[in-house]
Each structure stands twice: as C-alpha cells, then as structure tokens.
Amino acid sequence: MTSKLLLAGCGKMGSALLAGWLEGGTDASSITVVEPDKDTAGRLQTDLGVTVESSLDTVADAPHPAVVVFAVKPQMMDAVAPAYRRFVGPGTVFLTIAAGKTIGAFEHYLGDAAIVRSMPNTPAAVGRGITVACANGHVTADQRQVCDGLLKAVGAVAWVEDENLLDAVTALSGSGPAYVFLFVESLTEAGIEAGLPADLARQLARATVAGAGELLHQSPEDAAQLRQNVTSPGGTTAAALDILMGESGWQSVINEAIEAATRRSRELAD
C-alpha cells in the first residue's frame, strides 16, 4: 500500500491497524495520523516515524488521501466525521471501524462518498483478528481491494452485501472475545471450587483455552470433530459435556446472549 492514507484516531484498534500496516511494508511516510492526545502523538512520531497532526485543521486539502480510516470512538463520530467531508471525491474511500455506526450515518456526514463499514475484533492487536466489511455503491472494485488489504494486516477478512448482518457479526465476533475471557474466568473459578490453588487454576484455565484455540486454528478439522476427538465414551469429558450440552446448557445460553447483543447493536444504530 503506497497511496496516501489518513488515519483519524489512534486508540487500541487504530494502533493495531497502524502496526499491522507498517509491519506489512507500508511506508510510514505515506501515513498521516490525526491524534489530539499529545502523549500518543509523540509516541507515534518517535517510535513509528509517521506524521501526526493534532487536528484536521493542519492537514492539507490536497492531494486528497486515497483512504481515510475512521478509528475514533463511535460516540465521538458526530463531532469528528463531518469535517472530513472536504476529502470526498472519486479518488477517496472512507473506511470505518466504528461499531454501531451505519453506512447511512456516514453518508449523512459525508454525502456521496465511497464508504466501507467494517467490524473488527480485539485479537487484531496480535494479528489474529477477524473483520467483516460491507461497502456502499460508490466503492469501486479497486477501493474494495485496497480496504481488504488494510484490514487483512490484522487478521482475516470477510465481506457481506447485506449491511444488516453486521449487527449479528458484532454480537458474534465483535463481542465474542469477551465471551471467551469470561469462560476463562468461569473455568478458573470452577477449578478453585474443585480444590485447586487459585494460581494453578488460573494458569490451567488460561493455557487450556489458549492452547485449544491454537489447535483449532491449525487443525483442518472443525470444532465439532475436535470436541469428539477429546471425548471418550463414558469418560470424564463426556460427563462434563452431558451438563454443558444439556437442555439448559451452553447452546441455549449462547443463543440468548447473541440475540441480546444483536438487539443492542440495532438499538445503538438507530
């Protein structure tokens, strides 16, 4: 990616993206970051060598950036995004990672702009995220390819044509890491209740979930088969799964949780 890139905001997700771009070979001189926090701005300039502006007011109007990436908090978007309308044109695509902000909202901010809405998740911080993206009708094939490359710098990417699916995506993969971390907490507590020392229970729970995730990542088998591989008939795992897979077990709880998160995502977008 050698085209001029303008990154609005550099919090946790913005920083993860920026690190991925630079590690992937993007020239630091092709990136400008708008970041008002002085400490963050100083670190970016010193450690990464990118140009940092404290305000959009000091960013030149021309040439227009090829990509503007919105990585500010969703609740700040109403105040931030409209100022970027000056960059709207056929040569610029706007890529947003703000949860709950629809393409329609950005069309209101920017007008007839090429807009890609995306939903990444926090494992992007270690290059193992997954992002789902959706483009409006102004996005060209080349612009979609450029955005795909930018998002792939921090993990896998999938595209959907129906923007409404992003509410369920948010519930599943956007919020999903929190569910996994809660499982580690619960597994730890269960180990303590079973008599294990707290430090050992935490170590076992963390390593087990991390290791199982890596096995799933590397294995050609799906999750159901991997589960069956570790479950001996009549054994200890089968005894536990009888509870977890029972009528009031995990599946019904997860279904309810995803439904609640999907509903909340839709509410936030209104």
C-alpha positions in Angstrom: 0.0 0.0 0.0 1.8 3.2 -1.2 -1.2 5.5 -1.6 -1.6 8.3 1.0 -3.5 7.1 4.0 -5.2 9.3 6.6 -6.0 7.7 10.0 -8.4 9.5 12.2 -7.8 8.4 15.7 -5.2 6.0 17.1 -6.6 4.2 20.1 -6.2 0.5 20.6 -7.8 -0.6 17.4 -6.3 2.2 15.4 -2.9 1.4 16.8 -3.3 -2.3 16.0 -4.1 -1.4 12.4 -1.2 1.0 12.1 1.2 -1.5 13.5 -0.1 -4.1 11.0 0.3 -1.8 8.0 3.9 -0.9 8.9 4.8 -4.5 9.6 3.3 -5.4 6.3 5.6 -3.0 4.4 3.6 0.2 4.2 5.9 3.2 4.0 5.5 5.3 7.2 5.8 8.5 5.0 2.6 7.6 3.3 0.6 7.7 6.5 -0.8 10.7 8.4 -2.5 10.3 11.7 -4.9 12.8 13.3 -4.5 12.3 17.0 -5.2 15.0 19.6 -3.6 13.2 22.6 -0.1 14.7 22.9 1.4 11.6 24.6 0.1 9.2 21.9 1.1 11.6 19.1 4.7 11.9 20.5 5.0 8.1 20.8 3.8 7.6 17.2 6.2 10.1 15.8 9.2 8.8 17.8 8.6 5.1 17.6 6.9 4.6 14.3 8.0 7.6 12.2 4.5 8.5 10.9 3.3 12.1 10.5 0.9 13.1 13.3 -1.3 16.1 13.4 -3.2 17.2 16.5 -6.1 18.5 14.4 -7.6 18.1 10.9 -7.1 21.8 10.5 -3.4 21.3 9.9 -3.9 18.6 7.3 -3.5 19.8 3.7 -6.5 19.7 1.5 -4.5 18.4 -1.5 -3.8 15.9 -2.6 -6.7 14.0 -1.2 -5.9 10.8 0.6 -6.7 7.6 -1.2 -8.1 6.2 2.1 -9.5 7.8 5.2 -9.8 5.4 8.1 -12.1 6.4 11.0 -10.8 4.8 14.2 -12.4 7.2 16.7 -14.9 6.1 19.3 -18.5 5.8 18.0 -19.8 8.3 20.5 -17.3 10.9 19.1 -18.2 10.3 15.4 -20.9 13.0 15.2 -18.3 15.6 16.2 -15.4 14.2 14.1 -16.6 12.8 10.8 -18.4 15.8 9.2 -15.1 17.7 9.0 -13.7 15.0 6.6 -16.3 15.8 4.0 -13.7 18.0 2.3 -11.9 14.9 1.1 -14.9 13.4 -0.6 -14.2 12.6 -4.3 -13.9 9.6 -6.6 -10.3 9.0 -5.6 -11.0 8.6 -1.8 -12.7 5.8 0.1 -13.7 6.1 3.7 -13.2 3.0 5.9 -14.8 3.0 9.3 -14.2 0.6 12.2 -16.7 2.3 14.5 -19.2 -0.2 16.0 -22.9 0.7 15.6 -22.4 3.5 13.0 -24.1 2.6 9.8 -23.2 3.4 6.2 -26.2 5.7 6.2 -24.8 7.6 9.1 -21.6 8.2 7.2 -23.5 9.2 4.1 -25.2 11.8 6.3 -21.8 13.0 7.5 -20.0 12.9 4.1 -22.6 12.9 1.3 -22.0 10.9 -1.9 -18.8 9.2 -0.6 -17.3 5.8 -1.1 -17.8 4.2 2.3 -16.8 0.8 3.7 -18.2 -0.1 7.1 -16.2 -2.8 8.9 -16.4 -4.7 12.2 -13.1 -5.9 13.5 -12.4 -7.5 16.9 -9.7 -7.1 19.6 -7.5 -10.1 18.6 -6.4 -7.7 15.8 -3.9 -6.5 18.5 -1.9 -9.7 17.9 -2.6 -10.1 14.2 -5.3 -12.7 14.8 -8.5 -10.7 14.4 -11.3 -11.2 12.0 -13.2 -8.3 10.3 -16.4 -8.3 8.4 -16.9 -5.5 5.9 -19.7 -4.0 3.8 -19.3 -1.4 1.0 -21.8 1.1 -0.4 -22.5 1.6 -4.1 -19.8 4.3 -4.6 -16.9 1.9 -3.7 -15.0 0.7 -6.7 -13.5 -2.7 -7.1 -10.0 -1.3 -6.6 -11.1 0.6 -3.5 -12.6 -2.5 -2.1 -9.4 -4.4 -2.7 -7.3 -1.7 -1.0 -9.6 -1.8 2.1 -9.4 -5.5 2.1 -5.6 -5.3 2.2 -5.6 -2.8 5.0 -7.9 -4.9 7.1 -6.0 -8.1 6.4 -3.0 -6.6 8.1 -4.5 -7.6 11.4 -6.3 -10.9 10.5 -8.9 -12.5 8.3 -11.5 -10.5 6.4 -15.0 -11.5 5.2 -17.3 -9.3 3.1 -21.1 -9.2 3.1 -23.5 -7.4 0.8 -26.3 -7.1 3.4 -25.3 -4.4 6.0 -28.0 -5.7 8.4 -25.8 -8.8 9.0 -23.3 -6.6 10.8 -25.5 -6.5 13.9 -25.1 -10.3 14.3 -21.5 -10.1 13.3 -20.9 -7.5 16.1 -22.7 -9.9 18.6 -20.7 -12.9 17.5 -17.2 -11.9 16.6 -17.0 -8.3 17.8 -18.2 -9.1 21.3 -17.0 -12.7 21.1 -13.6 -12.3 22.7 -15.3 -11.1 25.9 -17.3 -14.3 26.0 -14.1 -16.3 25.7 -12.4 -14.3 28.5 -15.5 -14.8 30.7 -15.2 -18.6 30.1 -11.6 -18.5 31.3 -12.8 -16.6 34.4 -15.5 -19.2 35.0 -13.2 -22.1 34.4 -10.7 -20.7 36.8 -13.4 -20.3 39.5 -14.6 -23.8 38.9 -11.1 -25.1 39.4 -10.8 -23.2 42.7 -14.2 -24.6 43.8 -12.8 -28.1 43.0 -9.9 -27.5 45.3 -7.1 -26.2 43.1 -4.9 -23.4 44.3 -6.0 -20.1 42.7 -2.7 -19.5 40.9 -2.7 -23.0 39.4 -6.4 -22.8 38.4 -5.7 -19.5 36.6 -2.7 -21.0 34.8 -4.5 -24.1 33.8 -7.6 -22.2 32.5 -5.6 -19.7 30.5 -3.2 -22.2 28.9 -6.0 -24.6 28.1 -8.2 -22.0 26.3 -5.2 -20.5 24.5 -3.9 -23.9 23.5 -7.3 -25.2 22.4 -7.7 -22.0 20.3 -4.4 -22.6 18.6 -5.2 -26.2 17.9 -8.5 -25.1 16.3 -6.6 -22.5 14.3 -4.0 -25.0 13.0 -6.3 -28.1 12.5 -8.2 -28.8 9.3 -10.9 -30.4 11.4 -13.9 -28.4 12.6 -14.7 -27.7 16.2 -17.3 -30.5 16.5 -14.7 -33.1 15.4 -12.1 -31.7 17.7 -14.5 -32.0 20.6 -15.3 -35.6 19.7 -11.6 -36.4 19.4 -11.1 -35.5 23.1 -14.3 -37.1 24.3 -14.0 -40.8 25.3 -17.4 -42.6 25.8 -18.2 -42.8 29.5 -15.2 -40.7 30.4 -14.6 -37.5 32.4 -15.1 -35.2 29.4 -18.3 -37.0 28.4 -19.6 -36.5 32.0 -19.0 -32.8 31.8 -20.4 -32.4 28.3 -23.6 -34.1 29.5 -24.1 -31.0 31.6 -22.8 -28.4 29.1 -24.8 -29.8 26.2 -28.0 -30.5 28.1 -31.3 -28.8 27.5 -30.4 -25.8 29.7 -26.7 -25.9 28.8 -24.4 -23.7 26.8 -26.3 -23.6 23.5 -29.4 -22.0 24.9 -27.4 -19.5 26.9 -25.2 -18.5 24.0 -28.2 -18.2 21.7 -29.8 -15.8 24.2 -26.6 -13.9 24.6 -26.1 -13.4 20.9 -29.7 -12.4 20.5 -29.3 -9.8 23.2 -26.1 -8.4 21.7 -27.6 -8.3 18.2 -30.7 -6.4 19.5 -28.5 -3.9 21.3 -26.4 -3.3 18.2 -29.5 -2.5 16.3 -30.6 -0.1 19.1 -27.3 1.7 19.0 -27.5 2.2 15.3 -30.9 3.9 15.5 
